[in-house]
Amino acid sequence: MNAYSGIMFSILSFIAVIGPLVFVHELGHYAVARFFGVKADVFSIGFGPEIFGWTDRLGTRWRVACLPFGGYVRFAGDMDPASSGRPSSEWLALSPEDRAKTFQAKKAWHRFLIVLAGPLTNIFVAILLFAAVFSVHGVARSPSVVSAIVPHSAADTAGLKVGDKITAVNSYKVNYFNDLQPVVQMHPDEEVLIKLVRDGRAMDVKVHLKAEHFQDRFGNSSRIGLLGILGGAPVIVRLPLTEIPQAATSAVGTMLHEQIDGIGQIITGRRSMDELGGPIRIARMSGQITELGFLPFVLFMAAISVNLGFINLLPVPMLDGGHLLFYAMEIIIRRPLTPVIQTWAFRFGLFLLLSLTLFATLNDLGVLVWLKQILG
């Protein structure tokens, strides 16, 4: 595959991952809005000029646009960037009948649920994807018992022993051996608290994990934590159908926990901002994962769906979480925040998102690494 073909393959893979996830995100908003009687003017798959579309019997214009990197749903009466619900001249000009079908006319808790539905739909879709994978391929369920310890490793230095059953690492519950790897890798060169059972007695052991720069088959490099233990042979278990929803929900819950942990590490400086990636990195990873086969692609889509839901729940103006914060405050104080406060908050949110997008894009292109090398 030449460079041009590789780029096109990555772009198409990125569209195949992001397109459906953005669609279901907006569909979540749309479905709850319709439940509360809000009219949707436009449901767009993609941005920019319309390629084709149709108008349904409810007056919603369903359109496919030329830039397939996302989408949006625009509700009647949603006429300001903050979706604040405060009256505007356009809204006041509507007839009482049409006004009753607008987003602005709904109670604050209705608007709260409409906005919340998008991120929650992404999280629910991730649960469905994990459930589908577990139904077809089973679940790794090897016991979290230490079968061997690497000499001079972090585990060896801390005094872990063969036969120890690990039950938790920091705030992460460990049920099976495969639960350990993602948690340990997230904490390179950090001290973690490991809870274990040895000879029937519960113990807490502090372990300072070692760090290693890992490079995958595609040349992607990352800094990961190392514990230095081995478990038993992998065991793939076929779960009863009644247990699959709980297993899928638990997998998504762990991923959300990791997202929160990762944000905390970046804020506290324990994780480098160099690991922050944007659309270019996601597109490159989409192409790489797609090359590995259908199963890795589905798991990657589930991970991106969790990420999309989590990011949108952050209380940052311009994201769903920012709207949710304002609606929650409106419910508590029983009136919307002043237009000045909302306007400046959303200006700050826009500046923050554009800054992070620019930073992540420069990171993806390697510009920041190049500047660091030039500046020493």
Secondary structure, 3 states (H helix, E strand, C coil): CCHHHHHHHHHHHHHHHHHHHHHHHHHHHHHHHHHCCCCEEEEEEEEEEEEEEEECCCCCEEEEEEEEEEEEEEECCCCCCCCCCCCCHHHHCCCHHHHCCCCCCCCHHHHHHHHHHHHHHHHHHHHHHHHHHHHHHCEECCECECCEECCCCHHHHHCCCCCCEEEEECCEECCEHHHHHHHHHCCCCCEEEEEEEECCEEEEEEEECEEEEEECCCCCEEEEEECCEECCCCCEECCCCCCHHHHHHHHHHHHHHHHHHHHHHHHCCCCCHHHCCCHHHHHHHHHHHHHHCHHHHHHHHHHHHHHHHHHHHCCCCCCHHHHHHHHHHHHHHCCCCCHHHHHHHHHHHHHHHHHHHHHHHHHHCCHHHHHHHHHC
